[in-house]
Amino acid sequence: MTRIIPFALAVAALATAGAAQASTMVIGGGAAKECSDSALKGRSDKRSVLACTSALELENLNFRDRARTYVNRGVLQMRQKDFGAARSDFDAAGAIDPNLGEVFVNRGAAYVGEERYREGVEQIDKGLALGVKEPEKAWFNRGLANEGLGDLKAAFRDYSRAAELNPDWPAPKLELTRFSVKRP
């Protein structure tokens, strides 16, 4: 069965700020669909992770669906703050599809959650270079990382870019309210 997999992005809380995470939607049935639905709907319960694991172990997935199911399970694990397991899944997805930008954006989000900000920026930049469905989420994550590094000018630019790309998304606007810009 062929599955069509468009990308969607969800937001979950990491530490004191929310990091955007890329999940994928699987059209069709089975555990892979349940896994993607869970990732898209913001769930992170053990049953959702088990659905992803079942899909990976039992379903005959093409390489794209397999990579995207690893991404979804990684997103669920990241929401549980199991960053090591999440990164392992993103690594597995990247080994299958090294041109999937969401792998890098999510790995970057995991690094941000672990306060490994420099690594987070590097991964997010790679994801942006490859292209992602909703780049505003990557720019938001980059802002979190740059803020963690103490580079407030870069963080401000990143949050501003995220807000520009999706004016209806409140998260970057909320972050920007904490900044005051002084002209010389």
VMD Tcl script that builds the backbone (N, CA, C; Angstrom):
set m [mol new atoms 552]
animate dup $m
set s [atomselect $m all]
$s set {name element resname resid chain x y z} {
  {N N MET 1 A 0.843 -1.177 0.000}
  {CA C MET 1 A 0.000 0.000 0.000}
  {C C MET 1 A 0.890 1.242 0.000}
  {N N THR 2 A 0.636 2.168 -0.871}
  {CA C THR 2 A 1.386 3.411 -0.933}
  {C C THR 2 A 0.740 4.421 0.005}
  {N N ARG 3 A 1.576 5.115 0.742}
  {CA C ARG 3 A 1.078 6.132 1.662}
  {C C ARG 3 A 1.593 7.488 1.209}
  {N N ILE 4 A 0.775 8.504 1.329}
  {CA C ILE 4 A 1.175 9.868 1.036}
  {C C ILE 4 A 1.466 10.512 2.371}
  {N N ILE 5 A 2.633 11.135 2.497}
  {CA C ILE 5 A 3.037 11.666 3.784}
  {C C ILE 5 A 3.373 13.149 3.676}
  {N N PRO 6 A 2.436 14.041 3.927}
  {CA C PRO 6 A 2.775 15.451 4.023}
  {C C PRO 6 A 3.312 15.741 5.431}
  {N N PHE 7 A 3.985 16.843 5.578}
  {CA C PHE 7 A 4.541 17.193 6.874}
  {C C PHE 7 A 3.609 18.118 7.629}
  {N N ALA 8 A 3.634 18.010 8.919}
  {CA C ALA 8 A 2.952 18.945 9.808}
  {C C ALA 8 A 3.878 19.172 10.984}
  {N N LEU 9 A 3.665 20.240 11.697}
  {CA C LEU 9 A 4.517 20.540 12.840}
  {C C LEU 9 A 3.663 20.780 14.064}
  {N N ALA 10 A 4.171 20.365 15.200}
  {CA C ALA 10 A 3.462 20.525 16.459}
  {C C ALA 10 A 4.375 21.211 17.451}
  {N N VAL 11 A 3.816 21.768 18.501}
  {CA C VAL 11 A 4.585 22.460 19.516}
  {C C VAL 11 A 4.414 21.728 20.835}
  {N N ALA 12 A 5.489 21.548 21.543}
  {CA C ALA 12 A 5.441 20.932 22.869}
  {C C ALA 12 A 6.362 21.713 23.786}
  {N N ALA 13 A 6.128 21.629 25.074}
  {CA C ALA 13 A 6.944 22.368 26.026}
  {C C ALA 13 A 8.237 21.623 26.315}
  {N N LEU 14 A 9.326 22.355 26.285}
  {CA C LEU 14 A 10.632 21.835 26.689}
  {C C LEU 14 A 11.192 22.819 27.704}
  {N N ALA 15 A 11.484 22.348 28.891}
  {CA C ALA 15 A 12.015 23.182 29.961}
  {C C ALA 15 A 11.084 24.373 30.171}
  {N N THR 16 A 11.593 25.600 29.995}
  {CA C THR 16 A 10.757 26.764 30.232}
  {C C THR 16 A 10.148 27.332 28.966}
  {N N ALA 17 A 10.562 26.858 27.812}
  {CA C ALA 17 A 10.047 27.396 26.548}
  {C C ALA 17 A 9.588 26.253 25.666}
  {N N GLY 18 A 8.724 26.561 24.698}
  {CA C GLY 18 A 8.238 25.538 23.780}
  {C C GLY 18 A 9.148 25.418 22.585}
  {N N ALA 19 A 9.430 24.206 22.192}
  {CA C ALA 19 A 10.226 23.970 20.990}
  {C C ALA 19 A 9.332 23.329 19.947}
  {N N ALA 20 A 9.481 23.752 18.740}
  {CA C ALA 20 A 8.661 23.218 17.655}
  {C C ALA 20 A 9.244 21.906 17.184}
  {N N GLN 21 A 8.369 20.954 16.907}
  {CA C GLN 21 A 8.808 19.624 16.499}
  {C C GLN 21 A 8.079 19.221 15.237}
  {N N ALA 22 A 8.812 18.655 14.312}
  {CA C ALA 22 A 8.229 18.224 13.047}
  {C C ALA 22 A 7.721 16.804 13.185}
  {N N SER 23 A 6.489 16.600 12.843}
  {CA C SER 23 A 5.927 15.255 12.797}
  {C C SER 23 A 5.375 15.052 11.397}
  {N N THR 24 A 5.105 13.820 11.058}
  {CA C THR 24 A 4.609 13.534 9.717}
  {C C THR 24 A 3.272 12.837 9.796}
  {N N MET 25 A 2.446 13.047 8.794}
  {CA C MET 25 A 1.134 12.433 8.750}
  {C C MET 25 A 1.139 11.321 7.721}
  {N N VAL 26 A 0.631 10.173 8.111}
  {CA C VAL 26 A 0.518 9.036 7.211}
  {C C VAL 26 A -0.951 8.892 6.824}
  {N N ILE 27 A -1.231 8.858 5.531}
  {CA C ILE 27 A -2.583 8.637 5.041}
  {C C ILE 27 A -2.733 7.145 4.803}
  {N N GLY 28 A -3.688 6.535 5.420}
  {CA C GLY 28 A -3.874 5.093 5.302}
  {C C GLY 28 A -4.291 4.542 6.647}
  {N N GLY 29 A -4.001 3.297 6.884}
  {CA C GLY 29 A -4.405 2.687 8.144}
  {C C GLY 29 A -3.224 2.100 8.865}
  {N N GLY 30 A -3.514 1.398 9.941}
  {CA C GLY 30 A -2.496 0.684 10.676}
  {C C GLY 30 A -1.811 1.502 11.736}
  {N N ALA 31 A -0.786 0.870 12.306}
  {CA C ALA 31 A -0.061 1.473 13.421}
  {C C ALA 31 A 0.699 2.735 12.996}
  {N N ALA 32 A 1.209 2.779 11.761}
  {CA C ALA 32 A 1.919 3.974 11.294}
  {C C ALA 32 A 0.982 5.181 11.269}
  {N N LYS 33 A -0.250 4.967 10.878}
  {CA C LYS 33 A -1.242 6.056 10.869}
  {C C LYS 33 A -1.553 6.494 12.301}
  {N N GLU 34 A -1.730 5.528 13.203}
  {CA C GLU 34 A -1.979 5.858 14.610}
  {C C GLU 34 A -0.802 6.631 15.192}
  {N N CYS 35 A 0.400 6.218 14.827}
  {CA C CYS 35 A 1.613 6.901 15.277}
  {C C CYS 35 A 1.629 8.352 14.797}
  {N N SER 36 A 1.366 8.556 13.506}
  {CA C SER 36 A 1.390 9.917 12.974}
  {C C SER 36 A 0.280 10.770 13.556}
  {N N ASP 37 A -0.904 10.180 13.737}
  {CA C ASP 37 A -2.004 10.925 14.352}
  {C C ASP 37 A -1.621 11.384 15.756}
  {N N SER 38 A -0.974 10.509 16.503}
  {CA C SER 38 A -0.547 10.855 17.861}
  {C C SER 38 A 0.446 12.008 17.849}
  {N N ALA 39 A 1.409 11.938 16.932}
  {CA C ALA 39 A 2.407 12.999 16.841}
  {C C ALA 39 A 1.761 14.321 16.440}
  {N N LEU 40 A 0.843 14.273 15.483}
  {CA C LEU 40 A 0.181 15.487 15.019}
  {C C LEU 40 A -0.730 16.098 16.069}
  {N N LYS 41 A -1.336 15.261 16.902}
  {CA C LYS 41 A -2.287 15.746 17.907}
  {C C LYS 41 A -1.626 16.110 19.223}
  {N N GLY 42 A -0.302 16.006 19.280}
  {CA C GLY 42 A 0.408 16.442 20.480}
  {C C GLY 42 A 0.447 15.426 21.604}
  {N N ARG 43 A 0.105 14.182 21.320}
  {CA C ARG 43 A 0.129 13.170 22.376}
  {C C ARG 43 A 1.561 12.702 22.614}
  {N N SER 44 A 1.752 12.057 23.761}
  {CA C SER 44 A 3.074 11.513 24.073}
  {C C SER 44 A 2.970 10.306 25.007}
  {N N ASP 45 A 1.807 9.706 25.061}
  {CA C ASP 45 A 1.590 8.587 25.972}
  {C C ASP 45 A 2.294 7.320 25.470}
  {N N LYS 46 A 2.437 6.355 26.362}
  {CA C LYS 46 A 3.139 5.110 26.027}
  {C C LYS 46 A 2.447 4.349 24.898}
  {N N ARG 47 A 1.123 4.398 24.854}
  {CA C ARG 47 A 0.392 3.697 23.790}
  {C C ARG 47 A 0.751 4.265 22.413}
  {N N SER 48 A 0.909 5.558 22.334}
  {CA C SER 48 A 1.276 6.188 21.066}
  {C C SER 48 A 2.672 5.759 20.629}
  {N N VAL 49 A 3.611 5.747 21.569}
  {CA C VAL 49 A 4.970 5.297 21.258}
  {C C VAL 49 A 4.942 3.836 20.820}
  {N N LEU 50 A 4.126 3.028 21.493}
  {CA C LEU 50 A 4.009 1.608 21.134}
  {C C LEU 50 A 3.447 1.440 19.724}
  {N N ALA 51 A 2.514 2.292 19.322}
  {CA C ALA 51 A 1.978 2.225 17.956}
  {C C ALA 51 A 3.093 2.462 16.946}
  {N N CYS 52 A 3.960 3.422 17.232}
  {CA C CYS 52 A 5.088 3.695 16.330}
  {C C CYS 52 A 6.028 2.489 16.273}
  {N N THR 53 A 6.322 1.934 17.434}
  {CA C THR 53 A 7.215 0.778 17.495}
  {C C THR 53 A 6.610 -0.396 16.738}
  {N N SER 54 A 5.320 -0.617 16.903}
  {CA C SER 54 A 4.641 -1.705 16.178}
  {C C SER 54 A 4.726 -1.482 14.673}
  {N N ALA 55 A 4.517 -0.258 14.241}
  {CA C ALA 55 A 4.602 0.041 12.806}
  {C C ALA 55 A 5.999 -0.258 12.279}
  {N N LEU 56 A 7.015 0.144 13.037}
  {CA C LEU 56 A 8.395 -0.070 12.594}
  {C C LEU 56 A 8.771 -1.546 12.579}
  {N N GLU 57 A 8.241 -2.310 13.533}
  {CA C GLU 57 A 8.609 -3.723 13.647}
  {C C GLU 57 A 7.738 -4.653 12.807}
  {N N LEU 58 A 6.467 -4.285 12.598}
  {CA C LEU 58 A 5.531 -5.233 12.001}
  {C C LEU 58 A 4.984 -4.842 10.633}
  {N N GLU 59 A 4.988 -3.566 10.299}
  {CA C GLU 59 A 4.378 -3.139 9.045}
  {C C GLU 59 A 5.413 -3.069 7.929}
  {N N ASN 60 A 4.945 -3.339 6.733}
  {CA C ASN 60 A 5.791 -3.278 5.546}
  {C C ASN 60 A 5.771 -1.838 5.035}
  {N N LEU 61 A 6.687 -1.012 5.545}
  {CA C LEU 61 A 6.738 0.405 5.203}
  {C C LEU 61 A 7.791 0.650 4.138}
  {N N ASN 62 A 7.480 1.534 3.185}
  {CA C ASN 62 A 8.523 1.920 2.238}
  {C C ASN 62 A 9.531 2.799 2.979}
  {N N PHE 63 A 10.654 3.099 2.345}
  {CA C PHE 63 A 11.719 3.781 3.073}
  {C C PHE 63 A 11.294 5.163 3.572}
  {N N ARG 64 A 10.491 5.883 2.815}
  {CA C ARG 64 A 10.037 7.205 3.258}
  {C C ARG 64 A 9.118 7.098 4.471}
  {N N ASP 65 A 8.174 6.156 4.423}
  {CA C ASP 65 A 7.268 5.969 5.555}
  {C C ASP 65 A 8.030 5.517 6.798}
  {N N ARG 66 A 9.029 4.658 6.591}
  {CA C ARG 66 A 9.830 4.188 7.721}
  {C C ARG 66 A 10.581 5.355 8.358}
  {N N ALA 67 A 11.212 6.183 7.539}
  {CA C ALA 67 A 11.939 7.347 8.064}
  {C C ALA 67 A 10.995 8.280 8.812}
  {N N ARG 68 A 9.835 8.526 8.241}
  {CA C ARG 68 A 8.892 9.446 8.859}
  {C C ARG 68 A 8.282 8.857 10.138}
  {N N THR 69 A 8.149 7.556 10.205}
  {CA C THR 69 A 7.642 6.924 11.426}
  {C C THR 69 A 8.688 7.031 12.533}
  {N N TYR 70 A 9.962 6.907 12.184}
  {CA C TYR 70 A 11.012 7.150 13.181}
  {C C TYR 70 A 10.955 8.593 13.675}
  {N N VAL 71 A 10.729 9.545 12.755}
  {CA C VAL 71 A 10.602 10.942 13.156}
  {C C VAL 71 A 9.436 11.098 14.130}
  {N N ASN 72 A 8.302 10.509 13.809}
  {CA C ASN 72 A 7.128 10.629 14.684}
  {C C ASN 72 A 7.392 10.043 16.065}
  {N N ARG 73 A 8.003 8.863 16.103}
  {CA C ARG 73 A 8.288 8.267 17.412}
  {C C ARG 73 A 9.284 9.137 18.182}
  {N N GLY 74 A 10.258 9.688 17.474}
  {CA C GLY 74 A 11.202 10.599 18.121}
  {C C GLY 74 A 10.515 11.820 18.705}
  {N N VAL 75 A 9.542 12.361 17.978}
  {CA C VAL 75 A 8.780 13.514 18.483}
  {C C VAL 75 A 8.044 13.130 19.764}
  {N N LEU 76 A 7.413 11.968 19.755}
  {CA C LEU 76 A 6.695 11.513 20.952}
  {C C LEU 76 A 7.650 11.342 22.131}
  {N N GLN 77 A 8.817 10.789 21.878}
  {CA C GLN 77 A 9.789 10.588 22.949}
  {C C GLN 77 A 10.366 11.911 23.429}
  {N N MET 78 A 10.516 12.857 22.525}
  {CA C MET 78 A 10.995 14.168 22.929}
  {C C MET 78 A 9.986 14.837 23.858}
  {N N ARG 79 A 8.713 14.658 23.564}
  {CA C ARG 79 A 7.678 15.225 24.438}
  {C C ARG 79 A 7.726 14.609 25.835}
  {N N GLN 80 A 8.204 13.375 25.907}
  {CA C GLN 80 A 8.370 12.711 27.203}
  {C C GLN 80 A 9.704 13.095 27.848}
  {N N LYS 81 A 10.448 13.964 27.179}
  {CA C LYS 81 A 11.766 14.417 27.613}
  {C C LYS 81 A 12.792 13.289 27.638}
  {N N ASP 82 A 12.569 12.272 26.818}
  {CA C ASP 82 A 13.530 11.190 26.628}
  {C C ASP 82 A 14.361 11.554 25.397}
  {N N PHE 83 A 15.245 12.527 25.592}
  {CA C PHE 83 A 15.969 13.117 24.478}
  {C C PHE 83 A 16.935 12.140 23.813}
  {N N GLY 84 A 17.542 11.261 24.584}
  {CA C GLY 84 A 18.453 10.275 24.006}
  {C C GLY 84 A 17.732 9.337 23.051}
  {N N ALA 85 A 16.592 8.822 23.479}
  {CA C ALA 85 A 15.798 7.930 22.615}
  {C C ALA 85 A 15.293 8.689 21.394}
  {N N ALA 86 A 14.900 9.939 21.597}
  {CA C ALA 86 A 14.423 10.750 20.476}
  {C C ALA 86 A 15.537 10.930 19.450}
  {N N ARG 87 A 16.738 11.291 19.921}
  {CA C ARG 87 A 17.852 11.474 18.992}
  {C C ARG 87 A 18.192 10.174 18.264}
  {N N SER 88 A 18.089 9.045 18.957}
  {CA C SER 88 A 18.336 7.746 18.295}
  {C C SER 88 A 17.361 7.538 17.145}
  {N N ASP 89 A 16.093 7.896 17.369}
  {CA C ASP 89 A 15.105 7.763 16.295}
  {C C ASP 89 A 15.378 8.742 15.158}
  {N N PHE 90 A 15.783 9.958 15.482}
  {CA C PHE 90 A 16.105 10.915 14.423}
  {C C PHE 90 A 17.326 10.444 13.644}
  {N N ASP 91 A 18.292 9.844 14.343}
  {CA C ASP 91 A 19.465 9.284 13.664}
  {C C ASP 91 A 19.048 8.157 12.715}
  {N N ALA 92 A 18.153 7.288 13.184}
  {CA C ALA 92 A 17.670 6.182 12.336}
  {C C ALA 92 A 16.943 6.727 11.110}
  {N N ALA 93 A 16.122 7.749 11.306}
  {CA C ALA 93 A 15.404 8.360 10.175}
  {C C ALA 93 A 16.391 8.975 9.194}
  {N N GLY 94 A 17.420 9.650 9.713}
  {CA C GLY 94 A 18.419 10.278 8.857}
  {C C GLY 94 A 19.250 9.270 8.082}
  {N N ALA 95 A 19.466 8.110 8.685}
  {CA C ALA 95 A 20.209 7.058 7.968}
  {C C ALA 95 A 19.391 6.530 6.789}
  {N N ILE 96 A 18.081 6.540 6.927}
  {CA C ILE 96 A 17.195 6.073 5.858}
  {C C ILE 96 A 17.003 7.156 4.800}
  {N N ASP 97 A 16.766 8.391 5.235}
  {CA C ASP 97 A 16.515 9.505 4.320}
  {C C ASP 97 A 17.335 10.712 4.762}
  {N N PRO 98 A 18.595 10.795 4.324}
  {CA C PRO 98 A 19.480 11.865 4.775}
  {C C PRO 98 A 19.103 13.261 4.269}
  {N N ASN 99 A 18.120 13.350 3.405}
  {CA C ASN 99 A 17.682 14.649 2.890}
  {C C ASN 99 A 16.381 15.128 3.509}
  {N N LEU 100 A 15.953 14.495 4.577}
  {CA C LEU 100 A 14.717 14.857 5.262}
  {C C LEU 100 A 15.025 15.943 6.297}
  {N N GLY 101 A 14.699 17.185 5.957}
  {CA C GLY 101 A 15.024 18.316 6.817}
  {C C GLY 101 A 14.463 18.207 8.216}
  {N N GLU 102 A 13.283 17.594 8.348}
  {CA C GLU 102 A 12.655 17.471 9.658}
  {C C GLU 102 A 13.495 16.643 10.629}
  {N N VAL 103 A 14.319 15.735 10.104}
  {CA C VAL 103 A 15.228 14.972 10.969}
  {C C VAL 103 A 16.139 15.939 11.721}
  {N N PHE 104 A 16.724 16.877 10.995}
  {CA C PHE 104 A 17.683 17.802 11.582}
  {C C PHE 104 A 17.013 18.816 12.499}
  {N N VAL 105 A 15.843 19.321 12.091}
  {CA C VAL 105 A 15.117 20.268 12.934}
  {C C VAL 105 A 14.748 19.610 14.266}
  {N N ASN 106 A 14.289 18.375 14.218}
  {CA C ASN 106 A 13.927 17.677 15.445}
  {C C ASN 106 A 15.144 17.337 16.291}
  {N N ARG 107 A 16.224 16.895 15.651}
  {CA C ARG 107 A 17.442 16.622 16.409}
  {C C ARG 107 A 17.895 17.916 17.096}
  {N N GLY 108 A 17.796 19.023 16.367}
  {CA C GLY 108 A 18.128 20.316 16.964}
  {C C GLY 108 A 17.240 20.649 18.146}
  {N N ALA 109 A 15.946 20.370 18.029}
  {CA C ALA 109 A 15.022 20.616 19.144}
  {C C ALA 109 A 15.391 19.750 20.351}
  {N N ALA 110 A 15.803 18.516 20.095}
  {CA C ALA 110 A 16.229 17.642 21.196}
  {C C ALA 110 A 17.461 18.225 21.885}
  {N N TYR 111 A 18.411 18.709 21.092}
  {CA C TYR 111 A 19.589 19.336 21.681}
  {C C TYR 111 A 19.211 20.572 22.499}
  {N N VAL 112 A 18.273 21.357 22.008}
  {CA C VAL 112 A 17.813 22.526 22.760}
  {C C VAL 112 A 17.212 22.068 24.095}
  {N N GLY 113 A 16.405 21.009 24.062}
  {CA C GLY 113 A 15.823 20.473 25.294}
  {C C GLY 113 A 16.868 20.017 26.287}
  {N N GLU 114 A 18.019 19.575 25.775}
  {CA C GLU 114 A 19.124 19.139 26.634}
  {C C GLU 114 A 20.080 20.282 26.976}
  {N N GLU 115 A 19.733 21.486 26.531}
  {CA C GLU 115 A 20.556 22.678 26.725}
  {C C GLU 115 A 21.905 22.561 26.029}
  {N N ARG 116 A 21.932 21.841 24.923}
  {CA C ARG 116 A 23.119 21.732 24.065}
  {C C ARG 116 A 22.867 22.642 22.861}
  {N N TYR 117 A 22.875 23.931 23.153}
  {CA C TYR 117 A 22.377 24.929 22.217}
  {C C TYR 117 A 23.189 25.035 20.929}
  {N N ARG 118 A 24.515 25.003 21.021}
  {CA C ARG 118 A 25.339 25.135 19.812}
  {C C ARG 118 A 25.040 23.987 18.841}
  {N N GLU 119 A 24.953 22.772 19.367}
  {CA C GLU 119 A 24.609 21.625 18.525}
  {C C GLU 119 A 23.196 21.786 17.954}
  {N N GLY 120 A 22.316 22.358 18.758}
  {CA C GLY 120 A 20.955 22.610 18.288}
  {C C GLY 120 A 20.936 23.540 17.083}
  {N N VAL 121 A 21.678 24.641 17.171}
  {CA C VAL 121 A 21.735 25.595 16.050}
  {C C VAL 121 A 22.296 24.915 14.808}
  {N N GLU 122 A 23.358 24.138 14.968}
  {CA C GLU 122 A 23.970 23.465 13.816}
  {C C GLU 122 A 22.969 22.536 13.122}
  {N N GLN 123 A 22.235 21.764 13.901}
  {CA C GLN 123 A 21.270 20.832 13.325}
  {C C GLN 123 A 20.112 21.569 12.660}
  {N N ILE 124 A 19.619 22.598 13.319}
  {CA C ILE 124 A 18.507 23.371 12.761}
  {C C ILE 124 A 18.916 24.027 11.445}
  {N N ASP 125 A 20.138 24.558 11.406}
  {CA C ASP 125 A 20.626 25.168 10.159}
  {C C ASP 125 A 20.669 24.142 9.027}
  {N N LYS 126 A 21.102 22.922 9.326}
  {CA C LYS 126 A 21.111 21.868 8.303}
  {C C LYS 126 A 19.689 21.570 7.824}
  {N N GLY 127 A 18.746 21.492 8.756}
  {CA C GLY 127 A 17.352 21.240 8.389}
  {C C GLY 127 A 16.782 22.346 7.523}
  {N N LEU 128 A 17.076 23.590 7.877}
  {CA C LEU 128 A 16.599 24.718 7.067}
  {C C LEU 128 A 17.203 24.677 5.671}
  {N N ALA 129 A 18.478 24.322 5.569}
  {CA C ALA 129 A 19.133 24.251 4.266}
  {C C ALA 129 A 18.502 23.170 3.381}
  {N N LEU 130 A 18.072 22.068 3.995}
  {CA C LEU 130 A 17.425 20.991 3.233}
  {C C LEU 130 A 15.979 21.329 2.890}
  {N N GLY 131 A 15.364 22.162 3.702}
  {CA C GLY 131 A 13.971 22.534 3.510}
  {C C GLY 131 A 13.057 21.748 4.430}
  {N N VAL 132 A 12.126 22.457 5.022}
  {CA C VAL 132 A 11.120 21.859 5.898}
  {C C VAL 132 A 9.765 22.448 5.548}
  {N N LYS 133 A 8.740 21.725 5.892}
  {CA C LYS 133 A 7.371 22.130 5.547}
  {C C LYS 133 A 6.997 23.464 6.194}
  {N N GLU 134 A 7.329 23.616 7.468}
  {CA C GLU 134 A 6.992 24.843 8.186}
  {C C GLU 134 A 8.264 25.425 8.813}
  {N N PRO 135 A 9.015 26.189 8.047}
  {CA C PRO 135 A 10.300 26.697 8.535}
  {C C PRO 135 A 10.192 27.621 9.742}
  {N N GLU 136 A 9.025 28.217 9.949}
  {CA C GLU 136 A 8.880 29.097 11.117}
  {C C GLU 136 A 9.173 28.355 12.421}
  {N N LYS 137 A 8.844 27.065 12.465}
  {CA C LYS 137 A 9.105 26.281 13.665}
  {C C LYS 137 A 10.607 26.077 13.858}
  {N N ALA 138 A 11.334 25.903 12.770}
  {CA C ALA 138 A 12.786 25.769 12.857}
  {C C ALA 138 A 13.414 27.085 13.315}
  {N N TRP 139 A 12.940 28.199 12.777}
  {CA C TRP 139 A 13.463 29.507 13.196}
  {C C TRP 139 A 13.166 29.762 14.670}
  {N N PHE 140 A 11.997 29.338 15.127}
  {CA C PHE 140 A 11.650 29.486 16.542}
  {C C PHE 140 A 12.631 28.690 17.405}
  {N N ASN 141 A 12.880 27.427 17.030}
  {CA C ASN 141 A 13.832 26.598 17.775}
  {C C ASN 141 A 15.217 27.235 17.776}
  {N N ARG 142 A 15.597 27.781 16.633}
  {CA C ARG 142 A 16.894 28.445 16.519}
  {C C ARG 142 A 16.952 29.637 17.466}
  {N N GLY 143 A 15.841 30.355 17.599}
  {CA C GLY 143 A 15.779 31.462 18.550}
  {C C GLY 143 A 15.979 30.990 19.981}
  {N N LEU 144 A 15.339 29.881 20.345}
  {CA C LEU 144 A 15.529 29.325 21.684}
  {C C LEU 144 A 16.994 28.979 21.921}
  {N N ALA 145 A 17.608 28.350 20.923}
  {CA C ALA 145 A 19.012 27.953 21.052}
  {C C ALA 145 A 19.923 29.170 21.168}
  {N N ASN 146 A 19.713 30.157 20.305}
  {CA C ASN 146 A 20.551 31.350 20.370}
  {C C ASN 146 A 20.361 32.103 21.680}
  {N N GLU 147 A 19.146 32.115 22.182}
  {CA C GLU 147 A 18.920 32.743 23.483}
  {C C GLU 147 A 19.669 31.975 24.569}
  {N N GLY 148 A 19.639 30.655 24.483}
  {CA C GLY 148 A 20.382 29.836 25.441}
  {C C GLY 148 A 21.879 30.077 25.372}
  {N N LEU 149 A 22.391 30.420 24.191}
  {CA C LEU 149 A 23.807 30.729 24.006}
  {C C LEU 149 A 24.147 32.156 24.448}
  {N N GLY 150 A 23.122 32.937 24.777}
  {CA C GLY 150 A 23.346 34.313 25.187}
  {C C GLY 150 A 23.434 35.296 24.031}
  {N N ASP 151 A 23.137 34.851 22.827}
  {CA C ASP 151 A 23.159 35.717 21.651}
  {C C ASP 151 A 21.752 36.266 21.431}
  {N N LEU 152 A 21.435 37.316 22.180}
  {CA C LEU 152 A 20.076 37.849 22.162}
  {C C LEU 152 A 19.718 38.516 20.842}
  {N N LYS 153 A 20.695 39.119 20.171}
  {CA C LYS 153 A 20.406 39.724 18.863}
  {C C LYS 153 A 19.988 38.645 17.865}
  {N N ALA 154 A 20.723 37.533 17.849}
  {CA C ALA 154 A 20.375 36.436 16.939}
  {C C ALA 154 A 19.032 35.839 17.325}
  {N N ALA 155 A 18.782 35.689 18.619}
  {CA C ALA 155 A 17.497 35.146 19.074}
  {C C ALA 155 A 16.357 36.049 18.621}
  {N N PHE 156 A 16.522 37.356 18.779}
  {CA C PHE 156 A 15.501 38.304 18.345}
  {C C PHE 156 A 15.235 38.169 16.847}
  {N N ARG 157 A 16.309 38.078 16.050}
  {CA C ARG 157 A 16.150 37.920 14.593}
  {C C ARG 157 A 15.425 36.611 14.259}
  {N N ASP 158 A 15.775 35.543 14.981}
  {CA C ASP 158 A 15.148 34.244 14.711}
  {C C ASP 158 A 13.663 34.254 15.067}
  {N N TYR 159 A 13.324 34.777 16.226}
  {CA C TYR 159 A 11.909 34.869 16.610}
  {C C TYR 159 A 11.147 35.759 15.632}
  {N N SER 160 A 11.793 36.859 15.210}
  {CA C SER 160 A 11.151 37.766 14.245}
  {C C SER 160 A 10.894 37.056 12.923}
  {N N ARG 161 A 11.866 36.262 12.489}
  {CA C ARG 161 A 11.698 35.511 11.231}
  {C C ARG 161 A 10.562 34.506 11.364}
  {N N ALA 162 A 10.484 33.829 12.503}
  {CA C ALA 162 A 9.401 32.868 12.736}
  {C C ALA 162 A 8.048 33.579 12.693}
  {N N ALA 163 A 7.957 34.734 13.333}
  {CA C ALA 163 A 6.705 35.495 13.346}
  {C C ALA 163 A 6.348 35.995 11.948}
  {N N GLU 164 A 7.340 36.383 11.182}
  {CA C GLU 164 A 7.119 36.852 9.811}
  {C C GLU 164 A 6.591 35.719 8.920}
  {N N LEU 165 A 7.149 34.531 9.092}
  {CA C LEU 165 A 6.751 33.393 8.267}
  {C C LEU 165 A 5.346 32.898 8.592}
  {N N ASN 166 A 4.931 33.032 9.843}
  {CA C ASN 166 A 3.584 32.620 10.242}
  {C C ASN 166 A 3.007 33.631 11.220}
  {N N PRO 167 A 2.431 34.713 10.701}
  {CA C PRO 167 A 1.903 35.779 11.551}
  {C C PRO 167 A 0.787 35.331 12.494}
  {N N ASP 168 A 0.142 34.212 12.203}
  {CA C ASP 168 A -0.950 33.729 13.053}
  {C C ASP 168 A -0.480 32.860 14.214}
  {N N TRP 169 A 0.803 32.521 14.256}
  {CA C TRP 169 A 1.335 31.661 15.310}
  {C C TRP 169 A 1.773 32.531 16.487}
  {N N PRO 170 A 1.175 32.352 17.661}
  {CA C PRO 170 A 1.461 33.242 18.784}
  {C C PRO 170 A 2.809 33.015 19.484}
  {N N ALA 171 A 3.402 31.841 19.387}
  {CA C ALA 171 A 4.614 31.534 20.169}
  {C C ALA 171 A 5.761 32.516 19.921}
  {N N PRO 172 A 6.149 32.798 18.677}
  {CA C PRO 172 A 7.255 33.744 18.513}
  {C C PRO 172 A 6.896 35.160 18.950}
  {N N LYS 173 A 5.648 35.537 18.758}
  {CA C LYS 173 A 5.219 36.867 19.202}
  {C C LYS 173 A 5.343 36.993 20.712}
  {N N LEU 174 A 4.997 35.934 21.422}
  {CA C LEU 174 A 5.122 35.928 22.878}
  {C C LEU 174 A 6.582 36.087 23.291}
  {N N GLU 175 A 7.472 35.382 22.627}
  {CA C GLU 175 A 8.901 35.510 22.937}
  {C C GLU 175 A 9.387 36.926 22.649}
  {N N LEU 176 A 8.934 37.516 21.563}
  {CA C LEU 176 A 9.380 38.858 21.183}
  {C C LEU 176 A 8.939 39.923 22.190}
  {N N THR 177 A 7.848 39.680 22.929}
  {CA C THR 177 A 7.397 40.670 23.915}
  {C C THR 177 A 8.412 40.856 25.042}
  {N N ARG 178 A 9.308 39.923 25.217}
  {CA C ARG 178 A 10.321 40.024 26.274}
  {C C ARG 178 A 11.503 40.902 25.868}
  {N N PHE 179 A 11.572 41.284 24.588}
  {CA C PHE 179 A 12.695 42.063 24.082}
  {C C PHE 179 A 12.315 43.531 23.973}
  {N N SER 180 A 13.290 44.398 24.193}
  {CA C SER 180 A 13.099 45.811 23.879}
  {C C SER 180 A 14.262 46.221 22.985}
  {N N VAL 181 A 13.927 46.877 21.903}
  {CA C VAL 181 A 14.925 47.279 20.912}
  {C C VAL 181 A 15.202 48.757 21.102}
  {N N LYS 182 A 16.474 49.068 21.270}
  {CA C LYS 182 A 16.893 50.463 21.431}
  {C C LYS 182 A 17.707 50.862 20.219}
  {N N ARG 183 A 17.317 51.945 19.602}
  {CA C ARG 183 A 18.035 52.477 18.441}
  {C C ARG 183 A 19.126 53.430 18.944}
  {N N PRO 184 A 20.310 53.396 18.312}
  {CA C PRO 184 A 21.397 54.304 18.738}
  {C C PRO 184 A 21.088 55.751 18.454}
}
mol reanalyze $m
mol bondsrecalc $m
mol representation Tube
mol addrep $m
